[in-house]
């Protein structure tokens, strides 16, 4: 039986979501091992509210795909995942998830996060503001031209680049907006005076914590273009931080949460307190998330004990 033809309705929906600046994830099956109802090339769209349109497998796979898709949208990073109970160890870039159904088929999927570009409102038509708009546009950011107080939805970020032209009013408007972060191009002395003015008109300390001035990192900027470059660099940094994409190179993420256990069958980190099955053998206790993993372990315990030992020996002390 040939797989169904490409669902052009998915493409239409993706274009519609993109046109509305709404996030979604595109899931594609890149490998399918029977028994499974999915097929290579099967696709689905998952919206930010968890709604799925399309087909990437039955209920066994859908719950995992939706959850990973929502995580991908939150982080802004696409994922390659495997849903199976075969215990195989693939490349480290593949996330492993247990197949919750007893069929024990396997699926590999690529889940691409499609987040709309951040929206930036620039107050001020100064040379630095104009240069910042050009730089942000090159990065694919959307430059908002709407009135800051009436725009719906409001911009994600505001850059105040008025530089002496009605600074206080523009900064107050920016801080009273729903923008995640407000960056102000100003000298340290002027910034402190403006912050004092903001306190006097009732801007809270909590909201003032969302204000950054000088705008962006210190790159010894002097010209308007250099000042704009620093400001846009600061905006990019804040946007990446908001997406949770910044990690210290000196302190890589732990392979599993503290207190969790990696199921040697599906290689999924699970909480021992909520494990469906527990087996004590050879002086060690092992935890399983589903019936399929437990059955696999029982059929070939030596294989999975070796995997568990290998993972234990490679874990950091």
N, C-alpha and C positions, 0 to 999 in steps of 0.2 A: 504494500500500500504506500503510495507516494504521500509525503507530508503535504498539508494544505499550502496553498499559495500565500505569498506575503500579504498580510492584512494591511491594506492601505489606510484603513480607518485609524490604525495606530499612528501612522505618520500624520494624518490630519489632526488627531488629538494632540500630538506632540507640538505641532505648529501652533495650534490654538493656545496651548498652555504657555508656550514661549512668547506668543503675542501678548499674553496677559501678564508677562513677567512672573509666572508662577513656577515653582520648582517641581521637578518630577525625576524619577529614575527609570532608566530603560534596561530591562533585564533580557539577556539573550542566552539560550542554552547552547553551549559550545561542545558538549560531550554528553551522551546519554547511553547508559548501560542497562539493558533489560534485566528484570521487568520494570518498565516505567511507561507512563502514558505520554511523556514528553518526547521530543525529537530534536535533533540538532537543527538549529535555526529558529526554534520556537521563541516567541518574544512576547513581552508584556510591558506595560507602563504602570508604574506605581506612583500615585500622587502623594503629596505631603500629608494628607489625611488618612493614608493607608489603603486607599481604594486601588484595586488592581483591575486593569483591562487587558485582555489577551490571555495567553495560555503558556505556562512553563512547567506544567505538571499538575497533578492532582493536589488534594488538600495536604498530602504529606509534605510537599515541597513549598506550597504557597505560603504557609505561615513563616517558614524560614526566610524565603525570598523577600516578603514584605518587611520583616524586621531588619534584615540586612540593608534593604533599600532605604529605609528610614534612617538607619545609622549612617549610610553613605551620604544622604542629603544633609544630615546634621554636621558631618565632618567635612563635606565637600570633596571627599576622596572616593573614587570608584573602587570596586572590589572584584576579585576573582574568587569564587567560592566553590567548594565541593560538598555536596550533600550525599553522604553514604555511610555505611557501617562496615566497609571493607578493611579498615585498619591500615590501608596503604599510606605511605608517607610520600607526598609529592613535594614540589618546590615550595620554599618558605613563603612565597608571595601568595599562596593559596590558603584561604581560610577554610577550616574543616568544621562541618556541622553534621550532627547525627541525623540519619534518615529515621523519622519517627514512626514509619510504617513497617509492618512485618515483611513487606515484599522484598526489601533489601536491594532495590535497584540503586543506581548511582547517577547523579547529575553534576555536571560542572557548568557554572553560569558566570557570565561577565555582567556585572551590575554597574552601569554608568550613571553617576550622579549628574543631573543637568540642573544646575542652580542658575537663576537669573543673575546678570551682572549687578554688582552693587550700584546704588544710585547716590550721586554726589551733588549737593547744592553748593554753589560757590557764591558767597556774598561779596560783591565788590568787583568792579571792572578794571582793577589796577593791572599793570603789566604782570605782576606775579600771579594774580588770579587768572588772567587770560592764559598764561603759560601753563598753569596747573590744569586748566580745563583741557588743553591740548594733550598734555601728558596722560591724564586720566583716560581720555578718549582712546589714545593709542593702546592702553591696557584693556580696552573693551568696557570700561565703566560707562554707565549711563549718566549723562550730565542733565540734571533736572533744571528746567526753566520755569517751573510753576512757582506760584507764590508760596513762600515757605510756610505760611500759617494756614493756607487752605488746601495744600496739596494732599491728595488721598490716593494711595498711601504716601506718607511723608518719606523724605530721603533717608537713606541709611546713615549717611555722614554729611556733615556740613563743614566747609572750610571758609572761615571768615578772613577775607583778604581785602578789607576796606582800607586799611592803612591810613587812618586819619579822617575818613569820610563817614561820619555818623557811626563810629565804631560801637558805642554802647547800645544803641537801638538794634543794630544788626546782631550783636552778640546775644542780647537778651532774647531776640526772636529765635536764634539758633538753639539756645538752651531751653526755651519753652517748647521747642518742637520735640518730636519723638525720635530724633536722630540718635543712633547708638553712641556716637562720638562727635565732639566738636573740636576742630583744630583752629587755632587763632594765630595768624601771622602778626607778630608784634614783638617789640623789645621786652625784656624782662620787666623793666620799670613800668612800661605802659600796661603790660599784662596784669601786674599786681594792682594798678589803679583801676583797671576795668573789672577785675575780680571783686574788689571792694565795692564797686558800683553795683555789681550783680547781687551781692549780699544785701545791699540797701534796698533793692527792689523786690526782695523776697525769694531769690534763687537759693535753693537749699544746698547744704554742703554735699549732700549725696549727689546732686546733679552737677555741682561744680567739679566733682571727681571725674566727670566725663569730659572735662575740658582739658586740652593739652596746648600749652604755649611755652616756649616756641614750638611751632608746628613741625613735627618730624625730628629726626636725629640731627645732631650737630655735625654738619659737613663743611663748616667754615664758609658757608654760602655768603656771597656778597651781591651778586647781580640778581635781578628779578627772576631770571630763568633758574638760577641755582637755588634760590629760596623756594621756588615752585617745586623743583626736584626733591628737595628735602621734605616739603609738605606732602607730596604724593607718596614718597617712601614711607612716611609716617602713616598715611591712610592705608597703604597696602599692609603694613605691619599690623595695624589694628584689625583689619578685615581678616587676616589669617589667624590672629589670636582668637577672634570671635568664632571662627570655624573650628577651633581646636586643633589646627594643623601645625602649631609651633611646638617642637620638642627639642630638648637640649641634646646636642650631639654627644655630650659627655655623660649623659644619663639616659640611655635608651629605655624605651618602654619595657617593663617586665613581660615575659612571654605569657604569664597568666596572673590573675589577681591573687594577692596574698590570701592564703587560706583555702584556695581552690585546688582541685585535683584534675589532672588531665586523663580522661577516659582513654585507655590504651587501644581501644577498638576504633573509635571515630576521631580520636585526637582532639576532642572538644573539652575545654575547661568547664568543669561543673562544680557546684557546691555540694560537698559530701552530705550536708544536712538535708538537702532536697533530692538526693539521688534516688532513682526508682528501685535500684537493686544494689546490694552490698555483698561482696564475696571475700572471705578471708581464706587465703591459701598461701603456702610456702612462707608463713610468717608475716605476710603483708595483707593489708585490706585494700580492696579495689572497688571502685564505685562506677555505676553505669546509669546512663540517662534514659535508656529505653529497653524494651524487650529484645529488640534486634541485636543490640550490643551485647547483652547478657548471653544470648543464644550463641553468638559468634565466639565469645570467650569460652563458653562451656565446651564447644566443639573442638577448640584448639587452644587450650590454656597456655601451653608452652610458648606458642608463638607470641601471644599477647603479654605474657609475663616478661619475655625478652624485650618487647617494645617498651613496657613499663620500666624495666631496669635501665634501658638505654636512655629514656627520657629523664629518669631520676639522676643518672650519673652525669648528664649534660646540663642539668639545672644549676644555676648559680647558688653558691652556699648562702 
